[in-house]
Amino acid sequence: MMNELFADRFKSARVMNGLSLQDLADKLNNKVSRQALHKYEKGDVVPDSVMLSLLCSALNVRADFFFRQTKVELAKIEFRKLKKLPAKDENRIIEEVKDYLSRYLELEEILAIQSDFVNPLIDIKTIESFKDIENAASRLRLEWCLGNDPIANCTDLLEDHHIKVVEVDAGDSYDGMQTWANNNSIPVIAINKGKVKSADRVRFTLLHELAHLLLLPLKDMPESQREKYCHQFAAALLLPKTAAENELGKFRNKIMIQELGALKKQYGISIQAIVMRAKDLGIVSEAYCKNFFFYMNQMGWKIIEPVEYIGIENAGRFEQLLFKALAEEFISVSKAAALSNVSVAQFREKMANIG
């Protein structure tokens, strides 16, 4: 049993580092052969303490990592805005997500926290139009008691409703992804902080991925239609119809960029998404929308808009629970460091900087 546990965790650490067995042997200056490493990964042999220390250094993990018993199995993962991700990179991301979730779930278990997820839109069986998306977003706002107010923090909102939000750094490869863990009982959304950097993009990406998770009929649609509906769902959550009509009116011939910037600051949704939302709601015409996006391109504002939304959208619940467990003496500093996957010295330094 111990051999199997070590073998599974060893392979996870290797894949997270993007290393083949030979790469790892080379990194260890061939103090261990590829064949010996292969035996570790098969579970035939467990390394001694000296070899374990070398592996920890090479793979940037603590010794605790190899013997953590909380297991995470992920369902099929869908990456947004990505046609083809190299298998090596995809596997690395998957293992990073599994590692974070295993530590997260162990922490919840220590604190005896129940995090059963209930999909409030589970009984929606068909989606055939923008109106259906609008109704779904309105219903979710009602179920989650959001009213028509701006959402202060989308990350906190999702985590408060038992959706695990993970941050990974995957360069420029994709925006976000979503999946289910442990027999479809734990919804997971991962944000690529290497690409999605501005707070308004993080918010939109989170809610886009939320649509994939909650709206089950989308799975049977062509990709282009599915992505369009997910965009509309995210925009409807960020800027509900009543709020949009109160702020903009029911029909406009023109909207000044300064007005759109003020709405972006208030609702945490990009200027371009606001205009698309206004077009979908019939507030502005298709022609106006087309001309507006041409103008944004001409001004060089497609990627970096002229007005910035200042907001905090970091996944902070794990850290909050960690310090709660530490304060209540459910865990030691050493265990807190292990759950954070850093050394005790690094964890103490982090505590000192926070204080």
FENJOBEL-V122692 format. One record per residue. N is the residue number from 1. RES is the residue in three letters. PHI is phi in degrees with one decimal (none if undefined). Layout:
# FENJOBEL-V122692
n=N res=RES phi=PHI
n=N res=RES phi=PHI
This chain:
# FENJOBEL-V122692
n=1 res=MET phi=none
n=2 res=MET phi=-63.5
n=3 res=ASN phi=-61.8
n=4 res=GLU phi=-64.5
n=5 res=LEU phi=-62.1
n=6 res=PHE phi=-62.8
n=7 res=ALA phi=-58.6
n=8 res=ASP phi=-64.2
n=9 res=ARG phi=-70.7
n=10 res=PHE phi=-62.9
n=11 res=LYS phi=-62.3
n=12 res=SER phi=-58.6
n=13 res=ALA phi=-63.6
n=14 res=ARG phi=-63.6
n=15 res=VAL phi=-66.4
n=16 res=MET phi=-59.1
n=17 res=ASN phi=-88.4
n=18 res=GLY phi=67.2
n=19 res=LEU phi=-111.1
n=20 res=SER phi=-82.8
n=21 res=LEU phi=-59.4
n=22 res=GLN phi=-68.8
n=23 res=ASP phi=-58.1
n=24 res=LEU phi=-67.1
n=25 res=ALA phi=-59.6
n=26 res=ASP phi=-63.7
n=27 res=LYS phi=-64.4
n=28 res=LEU phi=-86.7
n=29 res=ASN phi=55.4
n=30 res=ASN phi=56.3
n=31 res=LYS phi=-68.6
n=32 res=VAL phi=-129.0
n=33 res=SER phi=-77.5
n=34 res=ARG phi=-59.6
n=35 res=GLN phi=-63.8
n=36 res=ALA phi=-66.6
n=37 res=LEU phi=-64.2
n=38 res=HIS phi=-62.9
n=39 res=LYS phi=-66.5
n=40 res=TYR phi=-61.4
n=41 res=GLU phi=-72.5
n=42 res=LYS phi=-81.5
n=43 res=GLY phi=87.4
n=44 res=ASP phi=-72.4
n=45 res=VAL phi=-139.5
n=46 res=VAL phi=-110.5
n=47 res=PRO phi=-66.6
n=48 res=ASP phi=-78.1
n=49 res=SER phi=-63.0
n=50 res=VAL phi=-65.7
n=51 res=MET phi=-66.5
n=52 res=LEU phi=-61.1
n=53 res=SER phi=-62.5
n=54 res=LEU phi=-64.0
n=55 res=LEU phi=-65.1
n=56 res=CYS phi=-59.6
n=57 res=SER phi=-65.2
n=58 res=ALA phi=-70.0
n=59 res=LEU phi=-104.1
n=60 res=ASN phi=58.4
n=61 res=VAL phi=-133.9
n=62 res=ARG phi=-85.2
n=63 res=ALA phi=-60.9
n=64 res=ASP phi=-56.3
n=65 res=PHE phi=-54.4
n=66 res=PHE phi=-72.8
n=67 res=PHE phi=-124.0
n=68 res=ARG phi=-71.7
n=69 res=GLN phi=-94.4
n=70 res=THR phi=-69.6
n=71 res=LYS phi=-101.2
n=72 res=VAL phi=-131.0
n=73 res=GLU phi=-116.3
n=74 res=LEU phi=-105.1
n=75 res=ALA phi=-76.7
n=76 res=LYS phi=-58.1
n=77 res=ILE phi=-104.6
n=78 res=GLU phi=-112.2
n=79 res=PHE phi=-99.4
n=80 res=ARG phi=-84.6
n=81 res=LYS phi=60.1
n=82 res=LEU phi=-147.4
n=83 res=LYS phi=-87.1
n=84 res=LYS phi=-152.1
n=85 res=LEU phi=-108.1
n=86 res=PRO phi=-53.2
n=87 res=ALA phi=-55.8
n=88 res=LYS phi=-60.6
n=89 res=ASP phi=-70.4
n=90 res=GLU phi=-61.7
n=91 res=ASN phi=-64.5
n=92 res=ARG phi=-62.8
n=93 res=ILE phi=-63.0
n=94 res=ILE phi=-59.8
n=95 res=GLU phi=-68.4
n=96 res=GLU phi=-62.7
n=97 res=VAL phi=-64.8
n=98 res=LYS phi=-63.3
n=99 res=ASP phi=-63.6
n=100 res=TYR phi=-61.8
n=101 res=LEU phi=-66.0
n=102 res=SER phi=-64.1
n=103 res=ARG phi=-70.6
n=104 res=TYR phi=-62.5
n=105 res=LEU phi=-68.5
n=106 res=GLU phi=-64.2
n=107 res=LEU phi=-64.1
n=108 res=GLU phi=-64.3
n=109 res=GLU phi=-65.9
n=110 res=ILE phi=-60.6
n=111 res=LEU phi=-88.6
n=112 res=ALA phi=56.5
n=113 res=ILE phi=-92.3
n=114 res=GLN phi=-87.8
n=115 res=SER phi=-130.3
n=116 res=ASP phi=-69.0
n=117 res=PHE phi=-96.0
n=118 res=VAL phi=-121.6
n=119 res=ASN phi=-79.9
n=120 res=PRO phi=-72.0
n=121 res=LEU phi=-113.5
n=122 res=ILE phi=-61.3
n=123 res=ASP phi=-89.3
n=124 res=ILE phi=-76.4
n=125 res=LYS phi=-99.5
n=126 res=THR phi=-137.0
n=127 res=ILE phi=-133.9
n=128 res=GLU phi=-126.1
n=129 res=SER phi=-158.3
n=130 res=PHE phi=-58.9
n=131 res=LYS phi=-60.5
n=132 res=ASP phi=-64.2
n=133 res=ILE phi=-64.9
n=134 res=GLU phi=-60.0
n=135 res=ASN phi=-65.7
n=136 res=ALA phi=-64.7
n=137 res=ALA phi=-65.1
n=138 res=SER phi=-63.1
n=139 res=ARG phi=-66.2
n=140 res=LEU phi=-65.5
n=141 res=ARG phi=-59.7
n=142 res=LEU phi=-67.1
n=143 res=GLU phi=-61.9
n=144 res=TRP phi=-96.2
n=145 res=CYS phi=57.1
n=146 res=LEU phi=-96.2
n=147 res=GLY phi=58.8
n=148 res=ASN phi=-114.4
n=149 res=ASP phi=-80.7
n=150 res=PRO phi=-60.8
n=151 res=ILE phi=-83.0
n=152 res=ALA phi=-66.2
n=153 res=ASN phi=-149.1
n=154 res=CYS phi=-69.4
n=155 res=THR phi=-62.4
n=156 res=ASP phi=-61.8
n=157 res=LEU phi=-58.4
n=158 res=LEU phi=-66.9
n=159 res=GLU phi=-68.3
n=160 res=ASP phi=-64.6
n=161 res=HIS phi=-105.3
n=162 res=HIS phi=67.9
n=163 res=ILE phi=-103.6
n=164 res=LYS phi=-79.5
n=165 res=VAL phi=-108.0
n=166 res=VAL phi=-118.5
n=167 res=GLU phi=-105.9
n=168 res=VAL phi=-128.2
n=169 res=ASP phi=-112.9
n=170 res=ALA phi=-120.8
n=171 res=GLY phi=60.9
n=172 res=ASP phi=-105.8
n=173 res=SER phi=-80.0
n=174 res=TYR phi=-160.2
n=175 res=ASP phi=-86.5
n=176 res=GLY phi=-153.7
n=177 res=MET phi=-149.8
n=178 res=GLN phi=-144.1
n=179 res=THR phi=-163.3
n=180 res=TRP phi=-123.4
n=181 res=ALA phi=-115.4
n=182 res=ASN phi=49.8
n=183 res=ASN phi=60.0
n=184 res=ASN phi=58.3
n=185 res=SER phi=-102.5
n=186 res=ILE phi=-125.9
n=187 res=PRO phi=-75.5
n=188 res=VAL phi=-132.7
n=189 res=ILE phi=-125.0
n=190 res=ALA phi=-115.3
n=191 res=ILE phi=-106.4
n=192 res=ASN phi=-86.9
n=193 res=LYS phi=-69.9
n=194 res=GLY phi=-73.7
n=195 res=LYS phi=-116.9
n=196 res=VAL phi=-92.5
n=197 res=LYS phi=-109.4
n=198 res=SER phi=-75.2
n=199 res=ALA phi=-60.4
n=200 res=ASP phi=-68.3
n=201 res=ARG phi=-71.3
n=202 res=VAL phi=-60.8
n=203 res=ARG phi=-59.7
n=204 res=PHE phi=-64.8
n=205 res=THR phi=-63.8
n=206 res=LEU phi=-57.5
n=207 res=LEU phi=-76.1
n=208 res=HIS phi=-61.5
n=209 res=GLU phi=-65.9
n=210 res=LEU phi=-60.3
n=211 res=ALA phi=-59.7
n=212 res=HIS phi=-59.1
n=213 res=LEU phi=-72.7
n=214 res=LEU phi=-88.8
n=215 res=LEU phi=-94.5
n=216 res=LEU phi=-62.9
n=217 res=PRO phi=-62.1
n=218 res=LEU phi=-65.5
n=219 res=LYS phi=-62.3
n=220 res=ASP phi=-94.6
n=221 res=MET phi=-97.7
n=222 res=PRO phi=-59.6
n=223 res=GLU phi=-56.9
n=224 res=SER phi=-61.8
n=225 res=GLN phi=-69.6
n=226 res=ARG phi=-62.4
n=227 res=GLU phi=-66.1
n=228 res=LYS phi=-61.7
n=229 res=TYR phi=-64.6
n=230 res=CYS phi=-66.1
n=231 res=HIS phi=-59.0
n=232 res=GLN phi=-65.7
n=233 res=PHE phi=-64.5
n=234 res=ALA phi=-61.1
n=235 res=ALA phi=-64.9
n=236 res=ALA phi=-67.6
n=237 res=LEU phi=-70.8
n=238 res=LEU phi=-73.7
n=239 res=LEU phi=-133.9
n=240 res=PRO phi=-62.2
n=241 res=LYS phi=-54.6
n=242 res=THR phi=-59.4
n=243 res=ALA phi=-65.7
n=244 res=ALA phi=-61.4
n=245 res=GLU phi=-72.3
n=246 res=ASN phi=-66.4
n=247 res=GLU phi=-79.3
n=248 res=LEU phi=-103.1
n=249 res=GLY phi=94.3
n=250 res=LYS phi=-87.0
n=251 res=PHE phi=-153.2
n=252 res=ARG phi=-135.8
n=253 res=ASN phi=-86.7
n=254 res=LYS phi=-155.5
n=255 res=ILE phi=-129.7
n=256 res=MET phi=-72.7
n=257 res=ILE phi=-60.8
n=258 res=GLN phi=-66.2
n=259 res=GLU phi=-67.1
n=260 res=LEU phi=-64.1
n=261 res=GLY phi=-63.5
n=262 res=ALA phi=-65.1
n=263 res=LEU phi=-67.3
n=264 res=LYS phi=-60.1
n=265 res=LYS phi=-63.8
n=266 res=GLN phi=-78.9
n=267 res=TYR phi=-105.8
n=268 res=GLY phi=67.3
n=269 res=ILE phi=-132.2
n=270 res=SER phi=-63.6
n=271 res=ILE phi=-57.3
n=272 res=GLN phi=-66.6
n=273 res=ALA phi=-68.9
n=274 res=ILE phi=-63.5
n=275 res=VAL phi=-66.7
n=276 res=MET phi=-62.4
n=277 res=ARG phi=-63.5
n=278 res=ALA phi=-63.2
n=279 res=LYS phi=-66.1
n=280 res=ASP phi=-63.0
n=281 res=LEU phi=-85.7
n=282 res=GLY phi=79.6
n=283 res=ILE phi=-75.3
n=284 res=VAL phi=-123.0
n=285 res=SER phi=-83.2
n=286 res=GLU phi=-60.0
n=287 res=ALA phi=-63.9
n=288 res=TYR phi=-63.3
n=289 res=CYS phi=-60.5
n=290 res=LYS phi=-61.8
n=291 res=ASN phi=-65.3
n=292 res=PHE phi=-64.2
n=293 res=PHE phi=-68.6
n=294 res=PHE phi=-62.9
n=295 res=TYR phi=-62.3
n=296 res=MET phi=-60.8
n=297 res=ASN phi=-64.6
n=298 res=GLN phi=-60.9
n=299 res=MET phi=-84.2
n=300 res=GLY phi=73.5
n=301 res=TRP phi=-107.0
n=302 res=LYS phi=-65.8
n=303 res=ILE phi=-93.3
n=304 res=ILE phi=-112.0
n=305 res=GLU phi=-75.9
n=306 res=PRO phi=-71.0
n=307 res=VAL phi=-124.8
n=308 res=GLU phi=-102.6
n=309 res=TYR phi=-90.3
n=310 res=ILE phi=-97.9
n=311 res=GLY phi=-156.4
n=312 res=ILE phi=-104.6
n=313 res=GLU phi=-132.6
n=314 res=ASN phi=-106.0
n=315 res=ALA phi=-76.3
n=316 res=GLY phi=-112.9
n=317 res=ARG phi=-66.6
n=318 res=PHE phi=-57.0
n=319 res=GLU phi=-65.0
n=320 res=GLN phi=-60.7
n=321 res=LEU phi=-65.0
n=322 res=LEU phi=-61.2
n=323 res=PHE phi=-73.1
n=324 res=LYS phi=-64.4
n=325 res=ALA phi=-62.0
n=326 res=LEU phi=-69.1
n=327 res=ALA phi=-63.5
n=328 res=GLU phi=-83.6
n=329 res=GLU phi=61.8
n=330 res=PHE phi=-77.8
n=331 res=ILE phi=-136.0
n=332 res=SER phi=-90.8
n=333 res=VAL phi=-61.2
n=334 res=SER phi=-62.7
n=335 res=LYS phi=-68.7
n=336 res=ALA phi=-61.7
n=337 res=ALA phi=-64.7
n=338 res=ALA phi=-63.0
n=339 res=LEU phi=-66.7
n=340 res=SER phi=-86.2
n=341 res=ASN phi=59.5
n=342 res=VAL phi=-132.2
n=343 res=SER phi=-73.5
n=344 res=VAL phi=-60.7
n=345 res=ALA phi=-62.1
n=346 res=GLN phi=-63.9
n=347 res=PHE phi=-68.1
n=348 res=ARG phi=-62.7
n=349 res=GLU phi=-64.0
n=350 res=LYS phi=-63.5
n=351 res=MET phi=-61.0
n=352 res=ALA phi=-65.9
n=353 res=ASN phi=-68.9
n=354 res=ILE phi=-67.6
n=355 res=GLY phi=-66.8
